[in-house]
Amino acid sequence: MTAGMPPSAEVVLERLRWWDLEAVQGLEAQLFGAAAWTPGQFWSELARVPESRWYLVARVDGTIAGYAGALLAGPQADVQTVAVARAAQGAGLGRRLVTALAEHAAGRGAAQLHLEVRADNGPARALYERLGFVVDGRRRDYYGRGQDAVLMTARLPLAGGPGREVADG
Ligand SMILES: CC(C)(COP(=O)(O)OP(=O)(O)OC[C@H]1O[C@@H](n2cnc3c(N)ncnc32)[C@H](O)[C@@H]1OP(=O)(O)O)[C@@H](O)C(=O)NCCC(=O)NCCS
């Protein structure tokens, strides 16, 4: 548990709605800086829900503290984004968000979940490895000069998933 998230905090995962975008965009700017998605990118993603996208938020005592989304394309799915507010990191929200995305993707017929992550993003790589993703490629300079992407894939359903927990999904 982190200093920013008391053990008694109530965590709820639910679908991301358009009215959540302002809070999500605020977290996005804090967490990704210059690489943050624009509002237009979020709107464009949400416009594709539920046909080919699925987005979730994690609320801690009612306040959005994380979000994640996936691209769904038949047997293949991709993690588009996952982010947890700094004050809430290290308390299992990232794991719950990715697990919930994976369950939704599996329920929609996906057999594999892919993602790209910056090679130097230790916390994210550790999260994905913990969930059973394995490295299956690398794209040199994907995020800019000297900033490689590592490609990772997990077979669905994830091993040892905790079961459905999205409140309204
Ligand atoms: C990556 C991120 C989403 C992880 O979210 P989180 O809620 O802090 O992660 P969790 O608490 O669910 O951790 C799950 C597992 O990931 C690993 N992990 C998470 N943060 C870690 C860190 N800082 N160092 C090492 N391992 C870490 C651990 O193995 C952990 O499992 P454990 O607690 O059983 O050991 C979060 O750090 C974040 O939002 N980072 C900024 C945005 C980002 O980089 N997004 C990913 C883009 S690909």
Ligand as a Chemical Component Dictionary entry (heavy atoms), coordinates in Angstrom:
data_LIG
# 
_chem_comp.id                   LIG 
_chem_comp.type                 NON-POLYMER 
_chem_comp.pdbx_formal_charge   0 
_chem_comp.three_letter_code    LIG 
# 
loop_
_chem_comp_atom.comp_id 
_chem_comp_atom.atom_id 
_chem_comp_atom.alt_atom_id 
_chem_comp_atom.type_symbol 
_chem_comp_atom.charge 
_chem_comp_atom.model_Cartn_x 
_chem_comp_atom.model_Cartn_y 
_chem_comp_atom.model_Cartn_z 
_chem_comp_atom.pdbx_ordinal 
LIG C1  C1  C 0 3.149  1.071  -14.781 1  
LIG C2  C2  C 0 2.041  1.447  -13.803 2  
LIG C3  C3  C 0 0.715  1.504  -14.562 3  
LIG C4  C4  C 0 1.973  0.381  -12.694 4  
LIG O1  O1  O 0 0.820  0.642  -11.907 5  
LIG P1  P1  P 0 0.757  0.299  -10.336 6  
LIG O2  O2  O 0 -0.644 0.434  -9.918  7  
LIG O3  O3  O 0 1.778  1.086  -9.613  8  
LIG O4  O4  O 0 1.227  -1.241 -10.353 9  
LIG P2  P2  P 0 0.761  -2.356 -9.309  10 
LIG O5  O5  O 0 0.782  -1.770 -7.935  11 
LIG O6  O6  O 0 -0.484 -2.986 -9.790  12 
LIG O7  O7  O 0 1.973  -3.392 -9.428  13 
LIG C5  C5  C 0 1.822  -4.662 -10.017 14 
LIG C6  C6  C 0 3.181  -5.305 -10.175 15 
LIG O8  O8  O 0 4.001  -4.521 -11.027 16 
LIG C7  C7  C 0 5.340  -4.464 -10.541 17 
LIG N1  N1  N 0 5.672  -3.050 -10.262 18 
LIG C8  C8  C 0 4.837  -1.987 -10.264 19 
LIG N2  N2  N 0 5.522  -0.861 -10.001 20 
LIG C9  C9  C 0 6.807  -1.221 -9.809  21 
LIG C10 C10 C 0 7.995  -0.511 -9.512  22 
LIG N3  N3  N 0 8.011  0.817  -9.353  23 
LIG N4  N4  N 0 9.151  -1.211 -9.410  24 
LIG C11 C11 C 0 9.165  -2.541 -9.581  25 
LIG N5  N5  N 0 8.048  -3.282 -9.843  26 
LIG C12 C12 C 0 6.906  -2.628 -9.965  27 
LIG C13 C13 C 0 5.383  -5.340 -9.322  28 
LIG O9  O9  O 0 5.793  -6.620 -9.745  29 
LIG C14 C14 C 0 3.947  -5.397 -8.876  30 
LIG O10 O10 O 0 3.596  -6.605 -8.295  31 
LIG P3  P3  P 0 3.849  -6.867 -6.727  32 
LIG O11 O11 O 0 3.265  -5.662 -6.006  33 
LIG O12 O12 O 0 3.081  -8.114 -6.476  34 
LIG O13 O13 O 0 5.304  -6.979 -6.589  35 
LIG C15 C15 C 0 2.357  2.816  -13.126 36 
LIG O14 O14 O 0 3.680  2.798  -12.628 37 
LIG C16 C16 C 0 2.203  4.012  -14.051 38 
LIG O15 O15 O 0 1.106  4.531  -14.254 39 
LIG N6  N6  N 0 3.320  4.490  -14.620 40 
LIG C17 C17 C 0 3.310  5.687  -15.466 41 
LIG C18 C18 C 0 2.590  5.437  -16.770 42 
LIG C19 C19 C 0 3.168  4.263  -17.526 43 
LIG O16 O16 O 0 4.377  4.099  -17.623 44 
LIG N7  N7  N 0 2.276  3.431  -18.101 45 
LIG C20 C20 C 0 2.667  2.253  -18.849 46 
LIG C21 C21 C 0 2.898  2.616  -20.270 47 
LIG S1  S1  S 0 3.282  1.155  -21.233 48 
# 
loop_
_chem_comp_bond.comp_id 
_chem_comp_bond.atom_id_1 
_chem_comp_bond.atom_id_2 
_chem_comp_bond.value_order 
_chem_comp_bond.pdbx_ordinal 
LIG C1  C2  SING 1  
LIG C2  C3  SING 2  
LIG C2  C4  SING 3  
LIG C2  C15 SING 4  
LIG C4  O1  SING 5  
LIG O1  P1  SING 6  
LIG P1  O2  DOUB 7  
LIG P1  O3  SING 8  
LIG P1  O4  SING 9  
LIG O4  P2  SING 10 
LIG P2  O5  DOUB 11 
LIG P2  O6  SING 12 
LIG P2  O7  SING 13 
LIG O7  C5  SING 14 
LIG C5  C6  SING 15 
LIG C6  O8  SING 16 
LIG C6  C14 SING 17 
LIG O8  C7  SING 18 
LIG C7  N1  SING 19 
LIG C7  C13 SING 20 
LIG N1  C8  SING 21 
LIG N1  C12 SING 22 
LIG C8  N2  DOUB 23 
LIG N2  C9  SING 24 
LIG C9  C10 SING 25 
LIG C9  C12 DOUB 26 
LIG C10 N3  SING 27 
LIG C10 N4  DOUB 28 
LIG N4  C11 SING 29 
LIG C11 N5  DOUB 30 
LIG N5  C12 SING 31 
LIG C13 O9  SING 32 
LIG C13 C14 SING 33 
LIG C14 O10 SING 34 
LIG O10 P3  SING 35 
LIG P3  O11 DOUB 36 
LIG P3  O12 SING 37 
LIG P3  O13 SING 38 
LIG C15 O14 SING 39 
LIG C15 C16 SING 40 
LIG C16 O15 DOUB 41 
LIG C16 N6  SING 42 
LIG N6  C17 SING 43 
LIG C17 C18 SING 44 
LIG C18 C19 SING 45 
LIG C19 O16 DOUB 46 
LIG C19 N7  SING 47 
LIG N7  C20 SING 48 
LIG C20 C21 SING 49 
LIG C21 S1  SING 50 
# 
